[in-house]
Amino acid sequence: MNTAIRRMAPLLKLADELGAHLFIHPGHLVPAPLAATDSDNAWMRKIVLATQHQLSAAMMTLCSTAILDPYPHLTIHVANLGGAFPFYLERLRAVASDDPDGSAWFFDPGRLRVDSASFGAGAIGMALDTLGRDRVLPGTDMPLFEPTRAVLA
């Protein structure tokens, strides 16, 4: 068990005892200041690419390891369609099928749910097809994003 998980074990144990549903959402407790101008789209890179990477990594850990096994009554909700995981899943399966050391890779969304947040019909459709309709929840990321796009999708 890695150090971060060991540190969270008491919280996960208590959440499991309560039958809790935990929500994983990236970000800062206090928003980091943004530069007035940036020619390299730093804000877009951070809020779109870095955020999706963090959430995808969380999904990989939660769905492809035994990390949740000690907590059978716990459910997890991962924001923003679980990152880019619906897209990555096809690639992960292809890489796993050609893995030269033959290590078994598995994907089990089990007790996980994701929300539709600020996505459109294409991304939501891919998540529905990949993860299953029972695992995709409506979500708007309010008040950060205006909800109309997510509601229409």
VEXDREN-2710 file (C-alpha; in Angstrom, 1 decimal):
% VEXDREN-2710
k/r/px/py/pz
1/MET/0.0/0.0/0.0
2/ASN/1.5/3.3/-1.0
3/THR/2.0/6.2/1.5
4/ALA/-0.8/8.4/0.3
5/ILE/-3.3/5.5/0.7
6/ARG/-2.0/4.6/4.0
7/ARG/-2.5/8.2/5.1
8/MET/-6.1/8.1/3.9
9/ALA/-6.9/4.7/5.4
10/PRO/-8.6/6.1/8.5
11/LEU/-10.9/8.3/6.4
12/LEU/-11.7/5.5/4.0
13/LYS/-12.4/3.1/6.9
14/LEU/-14.8/5.6/8.6
15/ALA/-16.5/6.3/5.2
16/ASP/-16.9/2.6/4.6
17/GLU/-18.4/2.1/8.1
18/LEU/-20.9/4.9/7.3
19/GLY/-21.6/3.5/3.8
20/ALA/-20.6/6.9/2.4
21/HIS/-20.4/8.1/-1.1
22/LEU/-17.2/10.1/-1.6
23/PHE/-16.7/12.7/-4.3
24/ILE/-13.3/13.2/-5.9
25/HIS/-12.8/16.6/-7.5
26/PRO/-9.5/18.2/-8.4
27/GLY/-8.7/21.7/-7.5
28/HIS/-7.5/24.0/-4.8
29/LEU/-9.3/24.9/-1.6
30/VAL/-8.2/28.5/-2.4
31/PRO/-8.0/29.2/-6.2
32/ALA/-4.5/29.9/-7.4
33/PRO/-4.0/33.4/-8.8
34/LEU/-4.0/33.6/-12.6
35/ALA/-1.8/35.8/-14.7
36/ALA/-3.6/38.7/-16.4
37/THR/-2.4/37.5/-19.8
38/ASP/-0.7/34.4/-21.0
39/SER/0.1/33.7/-24.6
40/ASP/0.4/29.9/-24.1
41/ASN/-3.1/29.2/-22.8
42/ALA/-1.8/28.2/-19.4
43/TRP/-5.2/28.4/-17.8
44/MET/-6.8/26.2/-20.4
45/ARG/-4.0/23.7/-20.1
46/LYS/-4.4/23.6/-16.4
47/ILE/-8.2/23.5/-16.1
48/VAL/-8.7/21.1/-19.0
49/LEU/-5.6/18.9/-19.6
50/ALA/-4.1/18.8/-16.1
51/THR/-7.4/18.3/-14.5
52/GLN/-8.4/15.5/-16.8
53/HIS/-5.1/13.8/-16.3
54/GLN/-5.5/13.9/-12.5
55/LEU/-9.0/12.4/-12.7
56/SER/-7.9/9.8/-15.2
57/ALA/-5.1/8.7/-12.9
58/ALA/-7.5/8.4/-10.0
59/MET/-9.8/6.3/-12.2
60/MET/-6.9/4.1/-13.2
61/THR/-6.0/3.5/-9.5
62/LEU/-9.6/3.0/-8.4
63/CYS/-10.7/0.7/-11.2
64/SER/-7.5/-1.3/-11.9
65/THR/-6.2/-2.1/-8.4
66/ALA/-7.5/-3.7/-5.3
67/ILE/-7.4/-0.4/-3.4
68/LEU/-11.1/-0.4/-2.6
69/ASP/-11.3/-4.1/-1.6
70/PRO/-11.0/-3.3/2.2
71/TYR/-13.9/-0.9/1.9
72/PRO/-16.9/-2.9/0.5
73/HIS/-19.6/-0.4/1.6
74/LEU/-17.9/2.7/0.1
75/THR/-18.9/4.2/-3.2
76/ILE/-16.9/6.8/-5.1
77/HIS/-18.0/9.6/-7.5
78/VAL/-15.3/11.0/-9.8
79/ALA/-15.9/14.4/-11.3
80/ASN/-15.8/15.3/-15.0
81/LEU/-16.6/11.9/-16.5
82/GLY/-13.7/10.4/-14.6
83/GLY/-11.2/12.5/-16.6
84/ALA/-10.5/11.2/-20.1
85/PHE/-10.8/7.7/-18.9
86/PRO/-13.7/6.7/-21.3
87/PHE/-11.3/7.7/-24.1
88/TYR/-8.2/6.1/-22.6
89/LEU/-9.9/2.8/-21.8
90/GLU/-9.8/1.6/-25.4
91/ARG/-6.1/2.4/-25.6
92/LEU/-5.4/0.8/-22.2
93/ARG/-7.1/-2.4/-23.3
94/ALA/-5.0/-2.5/-26.5
95/VAL/-1.8/-1.9/-24.6
96/ALA/-2.7/-4.6/-22.0
97/SER/-3.4/-7.1/-24.8
98/ASP/0.1/-6.6/-26.2
99/ASP/1.9/-6.4/-22.8
100/PRO/5.2/-8.3/-23.2
101/ASP/5.5/-9.4/-19.6
102/GLY/1.9/-10.8/-19.7
103/SER/0.8/-9.0/-16.5
104/ALA/-2.9/-9.1/-16.2
105/TRP/-4.6/-5.7/-16.3
106/PHE/-8.2/-5.4/-15.4
107/PHE/-10.8/-2.6/-15.3
108/ASP/-13.7/-2.8/-12.9
109/PRO/-15.7/0.5/-12.4
110/GLY/-17.6/-1.4/-9.7
111/ARG/-18.7/1.1/-7.1
112/LEU/-17.6/4.2/-9.1
113/ARG/-19.8/6.9/-10.6
114/VAL/-18.8/9.8/-12.8
115/ASP/-20.7/13.0/-13.5
116/SER/-21.3/14.8/-16.8
117/ALA/-20.1/18.2/-15.6
118/SER/-19.3/20.6/-18.4
119/PHE/-19.3/18.1/-21.3
120/GLY/-21.3/17.8/-24.5
121/ALA/-23.2/14.9/-26.1
122/GLY/-20.2/13.3/-27.7
123/ALA/-18.1/12.9/-24.5
124/ILE/-21.2/12.0/-22.4
125/GLY/-22.2/9.4/-25.0
126/MET/-18.7/7.8/-24.9
127/ALA/-18.9/7.6/-21.1
128/LEU/-22.3/6.1/-21.3
129/ASP/-21.1/3.5/-23.8
130/THR/-17.8/2.8/-22.0
131/LEU/-18.8/2.9/-18.3
132/GLY/-22.5/2.1/-18.5
133/ARG/-25.6/4.2/-18.1
134/ASP/-25.9/3.4/-14.4
135/ARG/-22.5/5.0/-13.8
136/VAL/-22.9/8.4/-15.4
137/LEU/-24.7/11.0/-13.2
138/PRO/-25.9/14.4/-14.3
139/GLY/-23.5/17.2/-13.2
140/THR/-23.0/20.8/-14.0
141/ASP/-19.9/21.9/-12.0
142/MET/-22.0/24.9/-11.0
143/PRO/-21.2/27.8/-10.5
144/LEU/-18.0/27.5/-12.5
145/PHE/-19.8/26.6/-15.7
146/GLU/-23.3/27.6/-16.9
147/PRO/-25.4/24.5/-16.8
148/THR/-27.3/24.7/-20.1
149/ARG/-24.8/22.8/-22.1
150/ALA/-24.7/19.8/-19.7
151/VAL/-28.5/19.8/-19.3
152/LEU/-29.0/19.8/-23.1
153/ALA/-26.3/17.1/-23.6
END
